[in-house]
Amino acid sequence: MNIIILGMKHSGKSSLARDIAAHYGMDLLETDYLVEKFYAKQKNEFLSCREIVEREGIDYFRKLETEVLREVTEEVIQHTVLDTGGGTPLSEENQELLKMLGTIVFLDLDEEENLRRIIKEGIPPFFKYPTDPQRSFAELIQERRPVYRFLADITLEVKNNTPEEVLGMFVTKYEEI
């Protein structure tokens, strides 16, 4: 069985994915890394996800995410934790691909903490209102949270929990299903 982690940027998805993979001895795939690799193969140049969005635009980036998900599902991955980007589940095609892959976990970090973590690195290019990060984040979470909740088999609501506590929350809920 595979485990797919969903949530906003900087919600702790990567940390949880690594911890789950280590706990259960599973493989780990990160869609952002796969997108960067896919882009580098196409363009003969390595760029980070942020740089891809800045250079090519968000629509192009979303198309790359879908291509990567198609490849992952075609490879028939097993016993793998998939760490997704925050916007990965927004398209209907991606939602269908994610549902085919395994158990979906929504890591729902406290909004204030999530925004603080995001803007610590600077305003991301996908924020609609660069001079009003709170408004940008509020609109994003309003758009994305219902999608995450709809897809999730497990929802973990976290605030100031340690990574160990979040893993414990996950293990408890995962072993119940």
VOKOLZA-789642 format. One record per atom (N, C-alpha, C): residue number from 1; residue in one letter; chain; x, y, z. Coordinates in Angstrom, 3 decimals. Layout:
N
 pos code unit        x        y        z
 NUM    A    A        X        Y        Z
...
This chain:
177
 pos code unit        x        y        z
   1    M    A    0.845   -1.189    0.000
   1    M    A    0.000    0.000    0.000
   1    M    A    0.882    1.242    0.000
   2    N    A    0.468    2.249   -0.735
   2    N    A    1.172    3.529   -0.785
   2    N    A    0.465    4.538    0.111
   3    I    A    1.216    5.547    0.528
   3    I    A    0.676    6.633    1.343
   3    I    A    1.018    7.935    0.637
   4    I    A   -0.002    8.774    0.437
   4    I    A    0.170   10.046   -0.264
   4    I    A   -0.080   11.160    0.737
   5    I    A    0.855   12.114    0.827
   5    I    A    0.736   13.217    1.776
   5    I    A    0.336   14.489    1.029
   6    L    A   -0.775   15.114    1.476
   6    L    A   -1.269   16.370    0.918
   6    L    A   -1.217   17.456    1.978
   7    G    A   -1.144   18.699    1.537
   7    G    A   -1.208   19.830    2.460
   7    G    A   -0.585   21.045    1.810
   8    M    A   -0.712   22.153    2.497
   8    M    A   -0.160   23.415    2.001
   8    M    A    1.362   23.392    2.052
   9    K    A    1.957   24.272    1.290
   9    K    A    3.401   24.493    1.325
   9    K    A    3.821   24.745    2.775
  10    H    A    4.905   24.149    3.176
  10    H    A    5.496   24.304    4.510
  10    H    A    4.588   23.838    5.642
  11    S    A    3.682   22.916    5.351
  11    S    A    2.837   22.376    6.419
  11    S    A    3.521   21.241    7.167
  12    G    A    4.648   20.777    6.651
  12    G    A    5.357   19.664    7.288
  12    G    A    5.228   18.363    6.524
  13    K    A    4.747   18.445    5.279
  13    K    A    4.534   17.234    4.470
  13    K    A    5.815   16.434    4.284
  14    S    A    6.894   17.101    3.925
  14    S    A    8.149   16.391    3.643
  14    S    A    8.688   15.705    4.891
  15    S    A    8.617   16.392    5.999
  15    S    A    9.074   15.812    7.265
  15    S    A    8.243   14.578    7.620
  16    L    A    6.918   14.709    7.509
  16    L    A    6.054   13.576    7.816
  16    L    A    6.302   12.430    6.840
  17    A    A    6.453   12.735    5.566
  17    A    A    6.694   11.692    4.563
  17    A    A    7.972   10.922    4.883
  18    R    A    9.043   11.653    5.214
  18    R    A   10.311   10.987    5.578
  18    R    A   10.140   10.115    6.815
  19    D    A    9.411   10.641    7.808
  19    D    A    9.215    9.887    9.051
  19    D    A    8.383    8.629    8.831
  20    I    A    7.337    8.730    8.015
  20    I    A    6.509    7.556    7.714
  20    I    A    7.327    6.518    6.959
  21    A    A    8.079    6.979    5.965
  21    A    A    8.906    6.056    5.180
  21    A    A    9.898    5.331    6.075
  22    A    A   10.532    6.047    6.978
  22    A    A   11.501    5.425    7.884
  22    A    A   10.797    4.469    8.853
  23    H    A    9.663    4.881    9.381
  23    H    A    8.921    4.070   10.359
  23    H    A    8.481    2.727    9.778
  24    Y    A    7.985    2.758    8.548
  24    Y    A    7.457    1.530    7.930
  24    Y    A    8.431    0.891    6.942
  25    G    A    9.618    1.462    6.777
  25    G    A   10.587    0.913    5.825
  25    G    A   10.098    1.012    4.385
  26    M    A    9.485    2.138    4.065
  26    M    A    8.923    2.357    2.726
  26    M    A    9.849    3.229    1.893
  27    D    A    9.645    3.200    0.578
  27    D    A   10.356    4.110   -0.316
  27    D    A    9.713    5.489   -0.206
  28    L    A   10.434    6.513   -0.643
  28    L    A    9.938    7.885   -0.596
  28    L    A   10.116    8.535   -1.953
  29    L    A    9.044    9.147   -2.459
  29    L    A    9.091    9.936   -3.694
  29    L    A    8.551   11.326   -3.382
  30    E    A    9.234   12.348   -3.877
  30    E    A    8.786   13.727   -3.708
  30    E    A    8.419   14.285   -5.074
  31    T    A    7.169   14.689   -5.236
  31    T    A    6.737   15.159   -6.557
  31    T    A    7.500   16.407   -6.993
  32    D    A    7.843   17.293   -6.059
  32    D    A    8.590   18.489   -6.451
  32    D    A    9.935   18.099   -7.073
  33    Y    A   10.627   17.157   -6.466
  33    Y    A   11.899   16.689   -7.010
  33    Y    A   11.691   16.043   -8.383
  34    L    A   10.622   15.250   -8.505
  34    L    A   10.335   14.601   -9.784
  34    L    A   10.020   15.624  -10.874
  35    V    A    9.318   16.699  -10.508
  35    V    A    9.010   17.767  -11.464
  35    V    A   10.306   18.442  -11.903
  36    E    A   11.183   18.741  -10.946
  36    E    A   12.457   19.376  -11.287
  36    E    A   13.280   18.490  -12.218
  37    K    A   13.281   17.197  -11.934
  37    K    A   14.013   16.235  -12.765
  37    K    A   13.401   16.155  -14.171
  38    F    A   12.089   16.116  -14.233
  38    F    A   11.370   16.060  -15.500
  38    F    A   11.669   17.308  -16.328
  39    Y    A   11.646   18.477  -15.682
  39    Y    A   11.939   19.738  -16.355
  39    Y    A   13.369   19.719  -16.894
  40    A    A   14.301   19.286  -16.073
  40    A    A   15.711   19.245  -16.481
  40    A    A   15.901   18.332  -17.690
  41    K    A   15.178   17.231  -17.728
  41    K    A   15.258   16.303  -18.865
  41    K    A   14.722   16.964  -20.133
  42    Q    A   13.621   17.708  -19.989
  42    Q    A   13.018   18.382  -21.147
  42    Q    A   13.842   19.562  -21.647
  43    K    A   14.389   20.353  -20.728
  43    K    A   15.005   21.633  -21.087
  43    K    A   16.529   21.641  -20.978
  44    N    A   17.104   20.528  -20.544
  44    N    A   18.559   20.459  -20.342
  44    N    A   19.061   21.535  -19.384
  45    E    A   18.264   21.836  -18.377
  45    E    A   18.642   22.829  -17.371
  45    E    A   17.890   22.498  -16.088
  46    F    A   18.615   22.456  -14.983
  46    F    A   17.960   22.176  -13.704
  46    F    A   17.508   23.475  -13.061
  47    L    A   16.215   23.555  -12.739
  47    L    A   15.655   24.682  -12.001
  47    L    A   14.844   24.138  -10.834
  48    S    A   14.779   24.905   -9.748
  48    S    A   13.910   24.545   -8.632
  48    S    A   12.460   24.766   -9.060
  49    C    A   11.533   24.221   -8.301
  49    C    A   10.109   24.435   -8.609
  49    C    A    9.786   25.919   -8.645
  50    R    A   10.289   26.649   -7.683
  50    R    A   10.036   28.095   -7.638
  50    R    A   10.541   28.769   -8.915
  51    E    A   11.740   28.379   -9.364
  51    E    A   12.312   28.968  -10.577
  51    E    A   11.523   28.565  -11.823
  52    I    A   11.014   27.340  -11.841
  52    I    A   10.197   26.903  -12.980
  52    I    A    8.938   27.763  -13.071
  53    V    A    8.278   27.972  -11.916
  53    V    A    7.064   28.797  -11.902
  53    V    A    7.386   30.220  -12.335
  54    E    A    8.482   30.772  -11.832
  54    E    A    8.845   32.143  -12.184
  54    E    A    9.152   32.278  -13.673
  55    R    A    9.816   31.280  -14.250
  55    R    A   10.214   31.374  -15.661
  55    R    A    9.088   30.965  -16.610
  56    E    A    8.415   29.877  -16.309
  56    E    A    7.457   29.279  -17.252
  56    E    A    5.994   29.562  -16.921
  57    G    A    5.717   29.963  -15.691
  57    G    A    4.339   30.214  -15.274
  57    G    A    3.737   29.026  -14.548
  58    I    A    2.707   29.308  -13.782
  58    I    A    2.081   28.279  -12.939
  58    I    A    1.348   27.231  -13.773
  59    D    A    0.746   27.619  -14.888
  59    D    A    0.027   26.638  -15.715
  59    D    A    0.984   25.591  -16.271
  60    Y    A    2.124   26.030  -16.736
  60    Y    A    3.144   25.099  -17.239
  60    Y    A    3.589   24.158  -16.122
  61    F    A    3.830   24.717  -14.946
  61    F    A    4.256   23.916  -13.800
  61    F    A    3.212   22.858  -13.460
  62    R    A    1.940   23.231  -13.461
  62    R    A    0.857   22.276  -13.138
  62    R    A    0.812   21.149  -14.172
  63    K    A    1.094   21.469  -15.439
  63    K    A    1.132   20.432  -16.473
  63    K    A    2.261   19.446  -16.202
  64    L    A    3.397   19.959  -15.758
  64    L    A    4.513   19.073  -15.401
  64    L    A    4.126   18.157  -14.242
  65    E    A    3.443   18.708  -13.241
  65    E    A    2.999   17.887  -12.105
  65    E    A    2.119   16.730  -12.582
  66    T    A    1.213   17.029  -13.494
  66    T    A    0.326   15.984  -14.006
  66    T    A    1.114   14.928  -14.769
  67    E    A    2.057   15.356  -15.592
  67    E    A    2.912   14.394  -16.319
  67    E    A    3.651   13.483  -15.352
  68    V    A    4.187   14.069  -14.301
  68    V    A    4.920   13.289  -13.294
  68    V    A    3.987   12.291  -12.611
  69    L    A    2.797   12.719  -12.247
  69    L    A    1.841   11.800  -11.604
  69    L    A    1.450   10.663  -12.539
  70    R    A    1.267   10.985  -13.810
  70    R    A    0.958    9.922  -14.780
  70    R    A    2.080    8.886  -14.801
  71    E    A    3.317    9.357  -14.846
  71    E    A    4.463    8.441  -14.854
  71    E    A    4.501    7.592  -13.593
  72    V    A    4.249    8.212  -12.456
  72    V    A    4.270    7.485  -11.184
  72    V    A    3.209    6.393  -11.173
  73    T    A    1.998    6.698  -11.644
  73    T    A    0.945    5.685  -11.647
  73    T    A    1.232    4.580  -12.658
  74    E    A    1.865    4.948  -13.776
  74    E    A    2.207    3.933  -14.777
  74    E    A    3.297    2.989  -14.289
  75    E    A    4.171    3.490  -13.408
  75    E    A    5.241    2.658  -12.867
  75    E    A    4.723    1.647  -11.848
  76    V    A    3.494    1.796  -11.421
  76    V    A    2.879    0.929  -10.422
  76    V    A    3.767    0.852   -9.176
  77    I    A    3.927    2.002   -8.529
  77    I    A    4.732    2.037   -7.317
  77    I    A    4.040    1.255   -6.214
  78    Q    A    4.844    0.669   -5.346
  78    Q    A    4.309   -0.091   -4.215
  78    Q    A    5.147    0.213   -2.982
  79    H    A    4.480    0.224   -1.842
  79    H    A    5.153    0.410   -0.559
  79    H    A    5.967    1.710   -0.570
  80    T    A    5.310    2.788   -1.040
  80    T    A    5.975    4.076   -1.228
  80    T    A    5.163    5.190   -0.579
  81    V    A    5.874    6.151   -0.006
  81    V    A    5.259    7.375    0.494
  81    V    A    5.489    8.442   -0.571
  82    L    A    4.405    9.086   -1.003
  82    L    A    4.484   10.132   -2.022
  82    L    A    4.213   11.478   -1.365
  83    D    A    5.232   12.326   -1.370
  83    D    A    5.163   13.665   -0.813
  83    D    A    4.808   14.611   -1.955
  84    T    A    3.602   15.178   -1.926
  84    T    A    3.127   16.003   -3.036
  84    T    A    3.338   17.485   -2.776
  85    G    A    3.361   18.260   -3.849
  85    G    A    3.362   19.709   -3.734
  85    G    A    1.978   20.185   -3.328
  86    G    A    1.904   21.376   -2.736
  86    G    A    0.636   21.880   -2.224
  86    G    A   -0.471   21.995   -3.247
  87    G    A   -0.120   22.302   -4.503
  87    G    A   -1.134   22.469   -5.538
  87    G    A   -1.389   21.227   -6.367
  88    T    A   -0.658   20.170   -6.101
  88    T    A   -0.775   18.955   -6.914
  88    T    A   -2.209   18.448   -7.042
  89    P    A   -2.994   18.406   -5.960
  89    P    A   -4.330   17.810   -6.085
  89    P    A   -5.408   18.739   -6.627
  90    L    A   -5.039   19.885   -7.161
  90    L    A   -6.063   20.835   -7.590
  90    L    A   -6.796   20.428   -8.859
  91    S    A   -6.125   19.748   -9.774
  91    S    A   -6.816   19.359  -11.008
  91    S    A   -7.549   18.039  -10.797
  92    E    A   -8.659   17.890  -11.515
  92    E    A   -9.448   16.659  -11.396
  92    E    A   -8.650   15.444  -11.831
  93    E    A   -7.847   15.593  -12.885
  93    E    A   -7.034   14.458  -13.330
  93    E    A   -6.066   14.033  -12.232
  94    N    A   -5.418   15.003  -11.598
  94    N    A   -4.491   14.671  -10.522
  94    N    A   -5.207   14.020   -9.346
  95    Q    A   -6.413   14.478   -9.056
  95    Q    A   -7.187   13.868   -7.975
  95    Q    A   -7.442   12.386   -8.258
  96    E    A   -7.821   12.097   -9.488
  96    E    A   -8.066   10.696   -9.860
  96    E    A   -6.785    9.868   -9.769
  97    L    A   -5.685   10.427  -10.240
  97    L    A   -4.401    9.717  -10.180
  97    L    A   -3.993    9.471   -8.734
  98    L    A   -4.148   10.462   -7.884
  98    L    A   -3.777   10.308   -6.475
  98    L    A   -4.629    9.247   -5.787
  99    K    A   -5.928    9.247   -6.075
  99    K    A   -6.817    8.250   -5.456
  99    K    A   -6.435    6.834   -5.853
 100    M    A   -5.918    6.670   -7.060
 100    M    A   -5.514    5.346   -7.533
 100    M    A   -4.265    4.839   -6.819
 101    L    A   -3.483    5.756   -6.275
 101    L    A   -2.178    5.391   -5.734
 101    L    A   -2.201    4.807   -4.328
 102    G    A   -3.173    5.181   -3.495
 102    G    A   -3.161    4.626   -2.143
 102    G    A   -3.902    5.468   -1.135
 103    T    A   -3.497    5.354    0.122
 103    T    A   -4.111    6.059    1.238
 103    T    A   -3.648    7.509    1.233
 104    I    A   -4.601    8.426    1.282
 104    I    A   -4.283    9.857    1.201
 104    I    A   -4.402   10.487    2.589
 105    V    A   -3.339   11.219    2.965
 105    V    A   -3.262   11.884    4.262
 105    V    A   -3.190   13.384    4.043
 106    F    A   -4.076   14.116    4.692
 106    F    A   -4.064   15.573    4.643
 106    F    A   -3.449   16.084    5.937
 107    L    A   -2.313   16.747    5.810
 107    L    A   -1.643   17.368    6.951
 107    L    A   -2.132   18.812    7.034
 108    D    A   -3.025   19.070    7.984
 108    D    A   -3.694   20.363    8.112
 108    D    A   -3.052   21.155    9.249
 109    L    A   -2.069   21.975    8.879
 109    L    A   -1.353   22.785    9.862
 109    L    A   -2.143   24.045   10.175
 110    D    A   -2.094   24.468   11.426
 110    D    A   -2.691   25.718   11.868
 110    D    A   -2.353   26.832   10.865
 111    E    A   -3.368   27.582   10.448
 111    E    A   -3.193   28.580    9.384
 111    E    A   -2.152   29.646    9.717
 112    E    A   -2.176   30.161   10.932
 112    E    A   -1.231   31.211   11.311
 112    E    A    0.208   30.690   11.245
 113    E    A    0.422   29.491   11.757
 113    E    A    1.752   28.888   11.722
 113    E    A    2.176   28.593   10.287
 114    N    A    1.244   28.113    9.488
 114    N    A    1.551   27.783    8.096
 114    N    A    1.988   29.030    7.320
 115    L    A    1.245   30.117    7.472
 115    L    A    1.599   31.359    6.789
 115    L    A    2.960   31.861    7.260
 116    R    A    3.218   31.805    8.562
 116    R    A    4.511   32.247    9.097
 116    R    A    5.654   31.482    8.451
 117    R    A    5.491   30.165    8.318
 117    R    A    6.536   29.335    7.699
 117    R    A    6.734   29.676    6.222
 118    I    A    5.631   29.909    5.526
 118    I    A    5.717   30.200    4.088
 118    I    A    6.467   31.498    3.832
 119    I    A    6.084   32.572    4.513
 119    I    A    6.670   33.870    4.194
 119    I    A    8.063   34.047    4.787
 120    K    A    8.471   33.115    5.630
 120    K    A    9.838   33.155    6.175
 120    K    A   10.872   33.122    5.045
 121    E    A   10.553   32.422    3.949
 121    E    A   11.438   32.318    2.781
 121    E    A   11.172   33.406    1.747
 122    G    A   10.253   34.299    2.029
 122    G    A    9.864   35.319    1.057
 122    G    A    8.518   34.969    0.459
 123    I    A    7.896   35.920   -0.144
 123    I    A    6.565   35.718   -0.735
 123    I    A    6.702   34.813   -1.956
 124    P    A    5.985   33.668   -1.964
 124    P    A    6.099   32.760   -3.104
 124    P    A    5.437   33.328   -4.359
 125    P    A    5.899   32.876   -5.533
 125    P    A    5.372   33.431   -6.787
 125    P    A    3.895   33.121   -7.031
 126    F    A    3.360   32.120   -6.346
 126    F    A    1.953   31.774   -6.565
 126    F    A    1.003   32.572   -5.665
 127    F    A    1.517   33.441   -4.809
 127    F    A    0.646   34.305   -4.001
 127    F    A    0.083   35.388   -4.910
 128    K    A   -1.233   35.485   -4.957
 128    K    A   -1.912   36.414   -5.856
 128    K    A   -1.656   37.876   -5.489
 129    Y    A   -1.514   38.144   -4.199
 129    Y    A   -1.327   39.515   -3.723
 129    Y    A    0.008   39.599   -2.971
 130    P    A    1.089   39.842   -3.679
 130    P    A    2.413   39.856   -3.045
 130    P    A    2.541   40.841   -1.878
 131    T    A    1.784   41.928   -1.918
 131    T    A    1.865   42.901   -0.820
 131    T    A    0.888   42.580    0.310
 132    D    A    0.078   41.539    0.141
 132    D    A   -0.872   41.129    1.180
 132    D    A   -0.833   39.604    1.313
 133    P    A    0.238   39.080    1.935
 133    P    A    0.373   37.625    2.029
 133    P    A   -0.760   36.957    2.817
 134    Q    A   -1.316   37.642    3.804
 134    Q    A   -2.418   37.041    4.558
 134    Q    A   -3.633   36.808    3.664
 135    R    A   -3.947   37.783    2.848
 135    R    A   -5.079   37.640    1.921
 135    R    A   -4.801   36.526    0.908
 136    S    A   -3.584   36.504    0.378
 136    S    A   -3.210   35.455   -0.575
 136    S    A   -3.370   34.074    0.048
 137    F    A   -2.829   33.918    1.264
 137    F    A   -2.900   32.624    1.932
 137    F    A   -4.346   32.245    2.239
 138    A    A   -5.122   33.213    2.721
 138    A    A   -6.526   32.948    3.058
 138    A    A   -7.295   32.433    1.840
 139    E    A   -7.056   33.045    0.682
 139    E    A   -7.741   32.600   -0.538
 139    E    A   -7.269   31.212   -0.965
 140    L    A   -5.969   30.970   -0.837
 140    L    A   -5.438   29.647   -1.209
 140    L    A   -6.005   28.549   -0.322
 141    I    A   -5.995   28.781    0.980
 141    I    A   -6.467   27.744    1.900
 141    I    A   -7.973   27.524    1.719
 142    Q    A   -8.695   28.593    1.401
 142    Q    A  -10.140   28.468    1.157
 142    Q    A  -10.402   27.621   -0.089
 143    E    A   -9.533   27.751   -1.091
 143    E    A   -9.662   26.973   -2.316
 143    E    A   -9.202   25.529   -2.106
 144    R    A   -8.092   25.352   -1.407
 144    R    A   -7.454   24.046   -1.332
 144    R    A   -7.978   23.125   -0.232
 145    R    A   -8.290   23.681    0.946
 145    R    A   -8.685   22.822    2.069
 145    R    A   -9.854   21.899    1.705
 146    P    A  -10.910   22.376    1.044
 146    P    A  -12.001   21.453    0.696
 146    P    A  -11.534   20.308   -0.212
 147    V    A  -10.603   20.582   -1.123
 147    V    A  -10.073   19.535   -2.004
 147    V    A   -9.285   18.525   -1.189
 148    Y    A   -8.399   19.025   -0.323
 148    Y    A   -7.610   18.129    0.531
 148    Y    A   -8.530   17.249    1.387
 149    R    A   -9.522   17.873    2.008
 149    R    A  -10.438   17.114    2.883
 149    R    A  -11.241   16.079    2.085
 150    F    A  -11.674   16.456    0.892
 150    F    A  -12.439   15.545    0.048
 150    F    A  -11.624   14.292   -0.289
 151    L    A  -10.352   14.487   -0.593
 151    L    A   -9.505   13.378   -1.006
 151    L    A   -8.990   12.542    0.158
 152    A    A   -8.895   13.133    1.333
 152    A    A   -8.197   12.499    2.458
 152    A    A   -8.926   11.299    3.040
 153    D    A   -8.144   10.243    3.232
 153    D    A   -8.610    9.099    4.025
 153    D    A   -8.313    9.372    5.501
 154    I    A   -7.272   10.158    5.746
 154    I    A   -6.845   10.527    7.093
 154    I    A   -6.537   12.027    7.088
 155    T    A   -7.057   12.743    8.084
 155    T    A   -6.715   14.156    8.263
 155    T    A   -6.019   14.311    9.604
 156    L    A   -4.864   14.960    9.580
 156    L    A   -4.106   15.241   10.800
 156    L    A   -4.120   16.740   11.029
 157    E    A   -4.785   17.179   12.089
 157    E    A   -4.831   18.600   12.419
 157    E    A   -3.725   18.884   13.423
 158    V    A   -2.761   19.710   13.005
 158    V    A   -1.601   19.969   13.845
 158    V    A   -1.399   21.464   14.050
 159    K    A   -0.744   21.780   15.169
 159    K    A   -0.437   23.182   15.450
 159    K    A    1.042   23.291   15.776
 160    N    A    1.401   23.076   16.998
 160    N    A    2.800   23.176   17.412
 160    N    A    3.358   21.808   17.778
 161    N    A    2.853   20.781   17.128
 161    N    A    3.290   19.427   17.427
 161    N    A    4.697   19.175   16.901
 162    T    A    5.432   18.350   17.612
 162    T    A    6.749   17.940   17.138
 162    T    A    6.566   16.929   16.012
 163    P    A    7.600   16.730   15.183
 163    P    A    7.499   15.702   14.143
 163    P    A    7.171   14.314   14.716
 164    E    A    7.708   14.006   15.877
 164    E    A    7.433   12.715   16.505
 164    E    A    5.956   12.593   16.880
 165    E    A    5.383   13.677   17.385
 165    E    A    3.962   13.669   17.741
 165    E    A    3.090   13.507   16.505
 166    V    A    3.456   14.190   15.428
 166    V    A    2.671   14.086   14.194
 166    V    A    2.752   12.666   13.647
 167    L    A    3.929   12.069   13.669
 167    L    A    4.056   10.676   13.236
 167    L    A    3.197    9.773   14.109
 168    G    A    3.221    9.995   15.400
 168    G    A    2.384    9.193   16.306
 168    G    A    0.901    9.329   15.990
 169    M    A    0.458   10.558   15.696
 169    M    A   -0.936   10.782   15.311
 169    M    A   -1.259    9.989   14.046
 170    F    A   -0.334   10.057   13.079
 170    F    A   -0.554    9.341   11.831
 170    F    A   -0.643    7.840   12.078
 171    V    A    0.329    7.271   12.782
 171    V    A    0.377    5.813   13.000
 171    V    A   -0.912    5.340   13.659
 172    T    A   -1.378    6.082   14.648
 172    T    A   -2.626    5.713   15.338
 172    T    A   -3.793    5.663   14.362
 173    K    A   -3.949    6.706   13.561
 173    K    A   -5.077    6.751   12.624
 173    K    A   -4.915    5.744   11.488
 174    Y    A   -3.702    5.580   11.007
 174    Y    A   -3.429    4.662    9.876
 174    Y    A   -3.723    3.220   10.269
 175    E    A   -3.343    2.870   11.461
 175    E    A   -3.535    1.489   11.889
 175    E    A   -4.980    1.184   12.249
 176    E    A   -5.824    2.221   12.329
 176    E    A   -7.250    2.031   12.563
 176    E    A   -8.015    1.706   11.287
 177    I    A   -7.423    2.062   10.124
 177    I    A   -8.166    1.818    8.868
 177    I    A   -7.736    0.529    8.208
